[in-house]
Amino acid sequence: MTAQTYQTPAPLVTYLRRATFGLPRDRREEVWNELEEHIVSD
């Protein structure tokens, strides 16, 4: 069995950077992960 790795598309990275800009680091990571999960899970 081969494992597939997921690479976040560049436009999504741009969006997530803008959406989490200015947040404290730990909160930024939490919000980033949650937003990404909601967007890619559809």
Residue pairs with C-beta under 8 A, 6 or more apart in sequence:
6 40
8 16
8 36
8 40
12 36
12 39
12 40
16 32
16 35
16 36
19 31
19 32
19 35
20 28
20 31
20 32
20 35
23 31
